Amino acid sequence: MKTLVLCGPESSGKSWLSGEIQAHFGGVVVGEYVRHFIEREQRDTCYEDISAIAEGQLQWEDQGRLQAPPLLILDTHLLSNILWSRTLFGDCPAWMEPALAARHYDLHLLLHPEGVTWVGDGQRCQPDLAQRQAFFDDSLGWLQSHQRPMQVIEGDWSQRSAAALAAVARLLNGQLPALATEC
């Protein structure tokens, strides 16, 4: 089983690309638990919700892993939870970063915010490109400091799709992705 993570700022195409990748290669997609949480609770999240959201994301991921598909596609993972917690609340539960670092992922596709238009959906809150760029930079910094295999995905929708599909094809063909040591 190969485990692929789509990460990066909101409105950069993670969910859309997850679907594109699944349509092309098959596999199982694990969505964003936080969206489910917000829809269920019908309120803004608070710091006290962060652990429950992260635990829910891990449970969804683990359920996907138990299916042992050839390709497990994660629309997000704990990195997003960690960075959003720090962005919104200036803090993050201490257990989350070690939990993320302990998990194995074969490839991270880090989506750049430039090249596509931000679209509000009632849950997104960073219409300013500079905010999304900061989130991208924080994501890249974490992936680099933890030497995680990654590829930056950028450009318009067509370019993103082509780059993502090519990266996943290489992954599935046994070509090792680069570690995130520099961009």
N, C-alpha and C positions, 0 to 999 in steps of 0.2 A: 504494500500500500504506500502510495506517495501522498504526502500531506502538503497542500498548497494553501497559503494564507494571502488574502488580499488585504492590504493595510494602507493607511494614509488618511488624509482629511475627508471630511464629509463632502458629498456631492462631487466626488472625483471618479465615480463609476464602479465602485466595489461590487455592489449588488448586481448591477447590469452585467459586468464582466463575469461574475460568478455564473450567471445564467448562460452567457455566451460560451464559457469554457465547458460547462456541463453539456450543453447542446452539441458541442463539437466532439468532446472526448468521453462523455458519460460521467459516471461518478456520483457522489453524494455531496450536496451543498448543505452546509450548516449556516444558518442565518444569524442575524444580530439579536441576541437575547434582549438587549436593552430596548429595542423597539417593541417587543412583546411585553416587557415590563411596563413601559410607559402606557401602552394601549390598555393593559389590564388595570393599572392603578389609576389612570385618568388624572394624573397630576404631574407636576414637575418633580424631578428627582432631587434628593438631598444627599448630603454626605453619608448619612446613615444607610442609604440604599446601595452604596457602592459595592460592599461585600456581597450582598444578595445578588446583584446584577452580575458580578464577576463569577460567583459560584454557579449561577444559572448558565452563563456562557460556557463554563467548563463542563457542566453536565451535558449540555447540547453537544459540545465537541466530543465528549467521551461516548455519547450514544452513537455519534457518527463513526468514531473509531471502532466501536464494537461491531459495526456492520462490515468492517474490513473491505471496503470497496477498493478497486485498483487506484482510484483517485478520490481523495477526500478534499473538498474545496471549502475552505473557511472564509466566509464573507468578512470576518473580523476575528480577532482573538484578544487576549488580555492586554496587549499593548495599547489598544484603543481605550480600554477601560481605565488603564493606568493614566494615560495622557489626559483623557477627559476629566478624570478625578482631579488631577493636578491643575488643569485649566480652569475648571469650574469652582473648585473648593480649596485650591492651594495645598492639597495634601492627598495622600493615597494610603490605604491600609497597607501595613508593612509586609503582609504575607504575599501580596500579589506579584511583586517583581520576582522573588525567588520561585514562585509557582510557575511563572512564565518561563524563566530561564531554565527550569528543569524539564521542560517539554521539548520534544523533537518535532521540527518542521523541516520539510525538504526544500521548500522555496517560498520566499516572501516576494510578492509583487507589490511594490510600493508605488502608489499612484500619486503623481504630481498634480497639484491643483491648477496649474496653468493649462490653457488650451481647451478647456470646457467651461461652460457657464454654470454658475451656482444656481440650484433650483431649490426653493423653499418647499418644505413638505409638512410643516407644522411641528416637526421635531428638530430640524436643523437650526443652528443659531450662529453660524459664522459666514454671513454673506460677504464679508470683507476679505479680499484675496490675501492681504497681509496676515490675517488670522489663520487662514488655511495654510499659508506658506510656513508659518511658525509651527503648526501641527506637523506638517510634512518634515520640517527640519528636525523636530524632536523625535519623530519616528525614525528618520534616517540615523540620527545620533545614537539612538538605542540599538538599532540593528547593527551599526558599525561597532559600537563598544562591546557588543556581545557576539560579534563575528558571525552573524546569521547569514545564510545563503539568501541572496536577494537580487532583484532586478528592478530598476526604476522604470515605470511605465508612464509615458507622457504623450503629448500631442492631442489631436482631435479624437473623436470617437472611433473613427475608422483606424487611425494609427494605433490607438490603445488596443483595440481588438486584435489587430495583426500582431503587435508586439507580444501581447499576452498569450495568444495562441501559439506563437513561435516558441516562447519561453516554456510553455507547458509541454509542447511536443519534444523539446530538448530534454526536459525533465523525464518524461515517460520513456524516452529512448536511451536513458541511462547516462546522459551527459550531465556531469556535475555542475551545478550553478556556482557562480562566484560568491565568495564570502564578502560580506559588507564591510570592507575595510577602507574603501575610498569610493567616491562618487565620480 
